Amino acid sequence: MCDKLTFVYGREKAELILNKLLPKLEAAKQTIQQGKESTWVNEQDVVLITYGDSLQEEGERPLATLHKFLHEQVHETITAVHILPFYPYSSDDGFSVIDYYQVNPVLGTWEDIGQLSRDYKLMFDAVINHISAESEWFKGYLAGEPKYQDYFIEADPTADYSTVTRPRALPLLTKVETAHGEQYVWTTFSADQVDLNYKNEAVLLAIIDVLLFYVQKGAKLLRLDAIGFMWKELGTTCIHLEQTHQLIQLFRDILDEVAPETIIITETNVPHKENISYFGNGYNEAHMVYQFPLPPLVLHAFYTENAEVLSRWMKSLAPTSEQTAFFNFLASHDGIGVRPATGILSESEINMMLDKVKAHGGYVSYKDNGDGTQSPYELNINYLEALSHPDEPVVLKVKRFVAAHGILLSLMGVPAIYIHSLLGSVNDHEGVKRTGQYRSINREKLSYRNVKEALQDPATLRYQVFQALTRLIETRKQHKAFHPNAAQQVLDVDPRIFAVKRTSVDGKETIVALINVSGQEVQLSLASCAHQLDGGVQGYTDLLSDVTLEQVQQGLTLAPYQVMWLQAKRDERES
């Protein structure tokens, strides 16, 4: 810890910080109830992403309604829940936190969170790059309270900020009136989200208190939101700076010391090479990073009915360490990021996707490039709707959507499914009209009573999607070949087929996943790719249809958008 603090703050200040930090850690050890050794994820782990009030029932706290839904509908399916920021907030659907230490009373109480944590692994958001302009911290700064005078980054509006990475098409600096006169403060995301000044060690210590508090309250996973922007140096990009990495590594050291079961996950919506830098050396930084290129590349595969770009990218991924994993997802509360696909998809391919999304009822958000130009930042649309034209038959929409999740659930890493994907939701245009925000298209608040009725009716879209996805998840959970760290080999069998071979860590189970990304029937001869498969394999059984192929040489046919998980039947003499 001392080395990391020295790198960021210098030797003299590092020693002072450490003297204040160590008693905090000793106190935390007395209050945090966790095991003595780290418990890593396995093939059983599937994360549900949801807002605390995505499901509502009249007269009931939304967090209690969420718990009821989990118990009644997915208790055997979901093991972990990412509850998006459930603290009091002033904007951005929770990501402008007013008070890190409180549960939004509109959602429920800490008791509700505690009850959820006893049944599920909970992911808390640590929104620690910035805090709400309505927070006591920022109000104290404006009022001239000495404690908060260096909590925020004051900036010269005449300086050159052209090198700074800009995630939004909004001003980087915001003018405010303080007790000491007019000032400009750094606001990377919006005027209501004021960046914290980590050059002030008091801010670092205050945030460490917050992280320890979250673990004490039941967080098994900590999502470090927008963490790449944590440290600012004028004249640089102000993203992914080495000081940021050192501070995340410090967080890792702290949690390894007081709560080794806690998993750190970094949220950095950037190109892949930058994203995976947050793994550090595989043992000293984040345990998981979001697999941001996956959503646009899967979408591209289905748009073009060709999986070659997706397959080529997946082949380029290096295996993670036994203590790290990709956090795989297709949909979330945010849109489908465009920037992570930069360098993988051409400009014309990205433009094709923008046009498709608009034709499917979605929107495109843009970011400021800092030079007076803008570029697409994300596609705002429900993922089911993104995959299918509004006029297509429901049965086709379901098949294509399930096939996309067949890819998600086949890959190395931990899969996460957004609640609106699991429930077969569609674009919420009324929400966009109400808020004026494009992201509201995929953040609808649902009546649990209506959802429950739909999940009991086979004729509904919700029923069909929910049944198909839960069956995939429950099948996946039974097989060690789908462990997050199980070996992965992408196969070349047909441009229309995404094919990946997974082999369990102990080498005893092999599953070949085949997903048809096209609307065409595909004839496939396994003999054509036999050199890519294991010797000693006598045949395969499709885990999803129970069809058995007795010999590798036997061909098979994949229907449009069909998912096959072929479990290898080995020579008994090798067992």
N, C-alpha and C positions, 0 to 999 in steps of 0.2 A: 504493500500500500504506500509506503513511504516513497518508493521510487516513482510511482505514478504521480503522487502529489508533488514531488520535487520537479518532475518534468513540466507540470502545468504551472506551479506557483513559485518554484525556487526552493532551495534547501531551507532557508530560515522560516519562511511561511509554512512550508510543509510540516515542519516539526510542531509548530503551533496548532495547525489543523489536526494533526494526528493526536495530540494531547487532548483535544476536545472530542475527537471521534471515538477513541478507544473506550471511554466510559459509556458512550451510547451503545456500543456493540455488546458490552458486558451486560448492560441493562436489558437489551433486546433478547439476549439468550435466556433470560429468566422468564420472559413473557411469551415467546414464540414457541408454539407447540408443533414441532416437526421431528421427523426421524433423524437419526445420526448420520445417515448416508444418503447420497443423492439417489432418487428414484427416477430413472429415465423412462421415456415414453416407449410404447410398443404398438403392435398391430391392433390392439384394442382401442386405442385412443383416436377419437373423432371429436372435433370441436364444433360446437354450434355458435355462430356469431349472431348476436341479437342486441337490440336496445332493451333497456329495462321495461319499457312500456310498448314494445312491438305488439304484445297481446294484452287486451284489456277486458275487464268484466266489471259491470256496474257495481259500485259499493265495495270493491275489493282493491287492495294495494296492487299495482301492476307487478311488483316483484313477487308477490304471493301468487298472482295469476300465472306468471312465468313458471314458478316452481310447480304449480298444479299441472300445467301443460307438460312439463318435462316428465313428471311422475306418471301422468295418464297416457301419454302418447309415445315417448321416446326413451323411457327408462332403461330399456335393454339395448338401445342403439347409440345414444350419446353419452360420452364419458366426461366431457369438459365443456364449459360454457364461457365464451367471451362476452361479458356484459359490457357493452360500450359505455362511455363515461356516465356514471350514475350519481355524480356529485351535483350540487347546485351550479347552474351555469347561466350565462347571459346571451350566448349566441352559438352558432355553428353546431346545433344539436348536441351540445355537451362538451365540445372541445374548446370552450372558453370557460375554464373552471373558476368559480367564485371562491370556493372553499374546498381544499383538498381533503379535509377531515370530516366532511359531512355527507350523508346520503341525501339526495334531493328528496324532500318530504313528499313531493308529488308521486314519487316512485315507491317509497317505503322507508325502511329503517335498517340500521346495522344488524338488527336481529334477523331481518329477512335475508340479508347477505350471509349471515352466519349459518342459517338453516340451509341455504343453497350450497354453501361450502362443505357441509357435512355429507352431501350426496353427490357432488360433482366437483371436479377440479375447476376452480374459477380463475379466469384471466381478468385482471384489473388493468385499466388504462392508467399509465403514468404520463399525464399530459404536462411534461416538465420543461418543454422548450419555452412555453409562454403561459401566462395566466390572464384571467379576465381583467378588463379595465375596471370592473366593478368589485374586484377583490379588495380585502382589507389591506393587502400588501401594496397595491397600486394607489389606493386612496391615501394610505399613509405617506407614500412618496409624494403625491400631489400636495398633501398638507404640510410637507416639510419635516415630517418626523425623522429624526436622525437615524433610527434603525433601518429605514427603508431607502435612504438617499442613494445608495449604490446598488439597489436591487434590480434596476432597469438600465438599459443602455441609452445614454444620451448621445446624440449625434449631430454633426454639423450638416445642415441641409445643402450647403454649397460644395461639399466634398464630392469626390468622384466615386460613384457606386456601380460603375458599369461592369465590374468583374463579378458582382454579387449574383449568385443564383437566385432567381425569382420564381417561386412556385405559383404565384397568382398574378393576375392582371390588376393589381392594386398597388397604391403607393407603399414604398418600403418604410418610410418614416411618417410619423403622425405628430402633428403639433398639439401640445397640451399646455394648459395654464397651471403653473405650480406656485407654491408659496414664495418661491425665489424667482418668479417670472416665467416668461415663455420658454419652453423647451421643445425639442424634437426627440421622440423616443422611437426605438427600433420596433417595428411591427411586421414581421415576416409574412403573416397570414391575413391579418385584418387589423383595423384600428382598435378592435375590442380584444385582440389577443396580443398582449404586450410581452415581448421577449424578455426573459430573465437574464441577468448579467452574472454569468458564472465566473467572471474574473474576480468577483467579490466572494471570498471563501465563505462568508455567512450564508450566501444563497446556496452554495453546495451543501453545507451542513443542514440547512433547512430542508432541502430536497431529500437528503439521506434520511432525515426523520420521517418524511412522508413515505418513502419506500418501505422503511421498517414498519411503519404503522400499517401499511397495506398488507404486508405479510402477516403481521399480527392478527389482522382482521380476516384472514383466510385465503389470501391470494396465493395460488400455486404457480401462476404464470404472471409475469409483469411485462406488459406491452409498452415499450418506450416510444411514445408517439412523436413523429416528426423529429426524431432525435439527431438526424444528420446536421441540423441547423444549430446545434447546441452552443457552439463556440464561434465568435465572430472576430475577424481581423480584417480591417480595411485594407484593400489592395489584393485580397484573395477572393475565392468563390464563396467563402463563409459557409461551406458545406463539406462534410467529411474531413474536417481538419484533424490533425493528429491529437490535439487536446481533447476533442470529442471522444476519440477512440480510447485515450488514456482514462477518461472519466468513466466510460462504460466499463472498462476493465476494472476500475476501482469498485464500481457497483458489484461486479461479479465477485471480486475478492470479498467484499463485505457479506454478500449473501451466501457465498460458500462457507464463510465463517459462522454465521448465525442461523442460516436456514438453507442448508445444502439441497433441499428438495425443490427449491424455487427455480423456475426456468425464466430466463430473460429472453424476450423476443423483441427485435428491433424493427421498427416500421420506417423504411426508407424507400419511398416510391421513386426509384432511380434506375438507370441501366444496370444490368446484372453484375458486371465487374465491380462497380461501386457498392452494390448491395451486399455482395458476399464478403466484402472487406470487413464487415461487422462480425464475421466468424472469428476474427483475429487469427491466432495460430491453430484454431480448432479446439482449444481448451481454456482460453483465457478471456473470451469476450462474450458475445451473445451465444445462447444455446440454439436459437432458431432465428432465421430471417425469412421474411415474406418472399414468396416466389412470384414477384410482380410480373415478369414476362408471361407467365402461364395464361392468365385470362385473355389477353389480346391474341396470343398465338393459337390457343384453342379456337377462339372465335374465327380467326383467319383460316384455320384448317377446314372448318365447316362451311365458311363462305366460299372457299375455292374448291371444296370437295377433294382436297389434296393435303396430306399430312406431312409432306416432305420437309417443309420449313420447320414445323414443330419437331419432327424427328431429328433433324440436323441439329437444332438447338439443344434438344435433350441429350444427344450424344456428346455435346461439348461440356456437359456438366461433370465436374470432378466429384468423386464420392466425398461425402462429409466424414468427419471423424465420428467415433462412437459416442461422442458427447455433444454432437451437433446434428441438426436436421433442417431441411427446408420446411417452411410452413406453406402448404399448398392450398390455393383457393381459386375459385372462379368469380365469385360475386362477394360483395361486402356492402357496407353502408355507403361507401364511396363509389365513384364510377369505375369504369375499366380504364386503367392507366394507359396512355399512349406512349409516354416517354420511355418506359422500360422496353418497348419494342424497337426503339431507335437503334439502328445498326443491324437489326435482325430483319426487319421488314423495310422495303424500299418506300420512298415517299409516295409513289403511285399506289402501292399496296395499302398504305395507311389511309390515303385519300379515298380508296375504294371502300374501306371499312367505315369511314366517316359518312359516306353517302348511304351505305346500307343501314347504319344506325338511324340516320334521319328518316329513311324510308320506313323503318320499323317503329317509328314513333318516339325516337330518342333525341337527345341533344348533344352538343359538343361544347366543352368548356375549354377556354384558352388561357395561357399563361403569358406574362410579360417577359420578353427576352432581354430586357435591360438596354436595348439599342433602338427602341421605338417600334419594334416589330413584335408580333405575337405568334405563337404556335400552339397547336392542339395539345391540351394537357390530359384530358380524360373524356371518355364517352359516358354520358349519363343516360342509363337505360337499365331496365330490369334484364337480367341475363337470359332468362327464358325468351323474352321478347326480342332481345338482341339476336338470338339464334334463328328466329322464325319471323316470316312476314305475317302481319296481322290477319291476312286473308287465308292463310294455310289451315288445313284441318287440324283439330285438336290432337288427334292420334299421331300425326306427323310431328307436331310440336313436342309432344311428350317423348317420342322416340329419339329425336335429335338432342333434346335436353338431357335425357338419361345417358345417351352415348357420351356427351361431353363430360358428365360426372363419372362415367366409366373410366375416362382418361384420368381425371383427378384422383380417383380412388386406386388407380393402378400404380401410381408413381412412388418412388422413394420419398420419404418425408411424412409429415403429419397432415392429414386432410382436414380442412375447415369448410363448413357449409353454412351459408347465410340463411337465416330463418325464412326469408322470402323465397329462397330457392327450394328449401325443404318443403315449403307449403304451397309451391306452385303459384305464387303471386304473379301479377302482371303490372304493367306500367300504371303508376298513380299520377295521372295528369292533373287531377283535382288538387293533389298535394302541391304540385308545382305552381298552380294558379294561386293557391292559398299563401304560399311562402315566398314566391318569386325566386326560389332556388332550384336549379336543375337537379341537384342531388336528391331532392324530395321525391323524385320519380320512383325511387326504390327504397323509401323509408316509411311506407304506409303503416298506420296504426290499425290493427285488426281487432275485431270483436272475437274473443275466444269462443263465445257461444256459436257464432256463425262459422268459425273455422271448424269447430268440433262437428257441427252438422255436416259440413262439406266433406270432412274426412270419413264420414260414415256412408257417403253416397257415391257408389262406383261411377256414376255418370259425370261427376265433377272433375275439373282439371286438377284441383287440389288433391283429391283422392288418388288419381292416377299417378301424379308425380310423387306424392308422398309414399305410396306403396312401392313404387319402383325404386326410389332412392333408399328407403329403409332396407329393402331386400338386398341391394348392393352392399350397403354398409354392414349389415349383419353377416353376409357371406364373407366379406373381406376380413372381419374381425376373427374369423375362425382359422385363419391361415398365416403361419409365421413367415411365409414368403412375402407378405405385405408389411412386415416390420419396417419402420421408418428407415432403418439402416441396412436392410437386406440389399444384396447386390442387385444392380439394375443394368440391363443391356438392351439398348434399342435395336430392333431388328428391321431389316429391309425386306419386306415381302410383297408390297404393292403400294403405289403412291396413295391409294384411297384408304389404306389401312394404317392406323397407328398401332405398332406392335412393340411390346416390351416384355422382356423376360426378367422375372424376379426370382432370386434364389435366397432362401432363408440363411441367416447368419451361420447356422450349423451345417448348412449344405444339404439338409435332408429333404427339403421340399422345393420344387420348381414349379412356377406358374407362368404360362405365356398368356399375356393379355392381348387380345386382338379387338380393335374398335374400328368399325367401318364409319368413316366420316362423310360418306357420300350417300346420295339417294339411289345408288345403283346396287344391284346384286353383284357380289364379287366372288368369283371362283378362285379358290386358293389351293395350291398344292404345297403341302408341308415339305415335300421332297425338295422343292426349289430352295428352301432355306434350311435344309437338314444340317448343313455344315455349321449353322449358327446355334444349333440346339445341342443338348447334352447327349453324349454317348451313353448307351445302356438304357435309354428310354424306349419302352415297348409300346407306348401309346399315351393318349391323353383323355381325360374326362372333363367336359365343360361343366364347371361348377354352377353355372346359371341355368343350364338346361338338362343336365345329366346325360347328355349325348356322349358316347364313348367312341374314340377313334383308336382302334386296336394297334395300328401301326403308324409310324411317323410318315410313311409314304402315302398314306391314304389322304385324299383331298377333302376339302370341306367347302361349304358355301356360306357366306355371310350375307344375310339380308340387309337391306338399307338400314344404316344406323344401328346395327346389331353389336352387342358387346359379348365377347366370349372370354372366359377365364379358363384356360386349359391347364389342368393340373397334370403334371407328368407322372406316368406310371412307370416305375423303374423296374429293372430286372431284379427279381427277388434275390438273386445271388449277390447283388451289390448292397442289399439292405442290411 
